[in-house]
Amino acid sequence: MAAVLTKLSELPIGGRGIVREFPSQDPAFLRMREMGLLVGTTVTLVRTAPLGDPLEILLRGYHLSIRKVDAARVLVETLP
């Protein structure tokens, strides 16, 4: 059975997922990879800014803020 993928930007607050796909050549994503956002990384959506952008995620023991438009291009496999 294939895993259902959802956009990181669509996770509910407190929702967790495993990164499965994201653009590989975009400069913003090259920087995110340098900060530890890699395929196979577990992420948790901690909170969103009052107007919905940016999003704060927890990964590898630290918090990272990313733009909602970038989070929409990251696909995650949701975890219970």
C-alpha contacts under 8 A as a table, 3 or more apart, distances in Angstrom:
res1	aa1	res2	aa2	distance
3	A	77	E	6.52
4	V	77	E	6.13
4	V	78	T	7.54
5	L	20	R	7.83
5	L	75	L	5.88
5	L	76	V	5.36
5	L	77	E	4.80
5	L	78	T	7.01
6	T	10	E	6.84
6	T	11	L	7.57
6	T	75	L	5.43
6	T	76	V	5.45
6	T	77	E	6.46
6	T	78	T	7.14
7	K	10	E	5.30
7	K	11	L	7.03
7	K	71	A	6.93
7	K	72	A	5.21
7	K	73	R	6.62
7	K	74	V	5.73
7	K	75	L	4.64
7	K	76	V	6.11
8	L	11	L	5.55
8	L	17	G	7.92
8	L	71	A	5.22
8	L	72	A	5.86
8	L	73	R	7.59
8	L	74	V	5.59
8	L	75	L	5.87
8	L	76	V	5.97
9	S	55	L	7.71
9	S	68	K	5.95
9	S	69	V	7.86
9	S	71	A	4.93
9	S	72	A	4.92
9	S	74	V	7.92
10	E	72	A	7.47
11	L	14	G	7.97
11	L	15	G	5.47
11	L	16	R	7.38
11	L	45	L	6.69
12	P	15	G	5.04
12	P	45	L	6.99
13	I	44	T	7.98
13	I	45	L	5.29
13	I	46	V	5.72
13	I	47	R	5.71
13	I	48	T	7.80
14	G	44	T	6.05
14	G	45	L	5.31
14	G	46	V	5.58
14	G	47	R	7.66
15	G	44	T	5.63
15	G	45	L	5.64
15	G	46	V	7.98
15	G	78	T	7.55
15	G	79	L	7.55
16	R	42	T	7.01
16	R	43	V	5.63
16	R	44	T	4.33
16	R	45	L	6.57
16	R	78	T	5.92
16	R	79	L	5.39
16	R	80	P	7.29
17	G	42	T	5.63
17	G	43	V	5.50
17	G	44	T	6.56
17	G	76	V	5.34
17	G	77	E	5.14
17	G	78	T	4.12
17	G	79	L	5.07
18	I	39	V	7.52
18	I	40	G	5.65
18	I	41	T	5.49
18	I	42	T	4.38
18	I	43	V	6.20
18	I	76	V	5.12
18	I	77	E	5.12
18	I	78	T	6.52
18	I	79	L	7.34
19	V	22	F	7.90
19	V	37	L	7.83
19	V	38	L	6.78
19	V	39	V	4.90
19	V	40	G	5.24
19	V	41	T	5.47
19	V	42	T	6.42
19	V	43	V	7.29
19	V	74	V	7.12
19	V	75	L	6.07
19	V	76	V	4.37
19	V	77	E	6.51
20	R	39	V	5.10
20	R	40	G	6.15
20	R	74	V	7.83
20	R	75	L	5.75
20	R	76	V	5.25
20	R	77	E	6.52
21	E	39	V	6.31
21	E	74	V	5.96
21	E	75	L	5.07
21	E	76	V	6.99
22	F	29	F	7.72
22	F	39	V	7.82
22	F	73	R	6.05
22	F	74	V	4.61
22	F	75	L	6.26
23	P	26	D	6.25
23	P	29	F	6.60
23	P	73	R	7.09
23	P	74	V	7.50
24	S	29	F	6.46
24	S	30	L	6.84
25	Q	29	F	7.04
25	Q	30	L	6.71
26	D	29	F	5.33
26	D	30	L	6.33
27	P	30	L	4.96
27	P	31	R	6.37
28	A	31	R	5.26
28	A	32	M	6.36
29	F	32	M	4.75
29	F	33	R	6.10
30	L	33	R	5.19
30	L	34	E	6.42
31	R	34	E	5.01
31	R	35	M	6.44
32	M	35	M	4.98
32	M	36	G	6.49
32	M	37	L	5.47
32	M	38	L	7.98
33	R	36	G	5.09
33	R	37	L	4.81
33	R	38	L	5.59
34	E	37	L	7.36
36	G	41	T	7.90
36	G	59	L	7.70
36	G	60	R	7.32
37	L	41	T	6.39
37	L	59	L	7.47
38	L	41	T	5.53
41	T	59	L	7.21
41	T	60	R	7.72
42	T	59	L	6.30
42	T	60	R	7.69
43	V	57	I	6.38
43	V	58	L	5.56
43	V	59	L	4.88
43	V	60	R	7.96
44	T	57	I	5.45
44	T	58	L	5.07
44	T	59	L	6.79
45	L	55	L	7.34
45	L	56	E	6.19
45	L	57	I	4.53
45	L	58	L	6.47
46	V	55	L	7.75
46	V	56	E	5.47
46	V	57	I	5.26
46	V	58	L	6.45
47	R	55	L	6.09
47	R	56	E	5.32
47	R	57	I	7.25
48	T	51	L	7.75
48	T	52	G	5.30
48	T	53	D	6.22
48	T	54	P	6.10
48	T	55	L	4.48
48	T	56	E	6.02
49	A	52	G	4.96
49	A	53	D	5.29
49	A	54	P	5.70
49	A	55	L	6.42
50	P	53	D	7.46
52	G	55	L	7.11
52	G	68	K	7.54
53	D	67	R	5.98
53	D	68	K	5.50
54	P	65	S	6.16
54	P	66	I	5.47
54	P	67	R	4.49
54	P	68	K	5.53
55	L	65	S	5.43
55	L	66	I	5.43
55	L	67	R	6.19
55	L	68	K	6.12
55	L	71	A	7.88
56	E	63	H	6.50
56	E	64	L	5.59
56	E	65	S	4.34
56	E	66	I	6.52
57	I	63	H	5.62
57	I	64	L	5.32
57	I	65	S	6.26
57	I	66	I	7.76
58	L	61	G	6.58
58	L	62	Y	5.61
58	L	63	H	4.57
58	L	64	L	6.32
59	L	62	Y	5.64
59	L	63	H	6.47
59	L	64	L	7.47
66	I	70	D	6.77
66	I	71	A	6.67
67	R	70	D	5.32
67	R	71	A	6.28
68	K	71	A	4.91
68	K	72	A	6.12
69	V	72	A	5.21
69	V	73	R	7.02
70	D	73	R	5.40
70	D	74	V	7.00
71	A	74	V	5.27
72	A	75	L	7.56
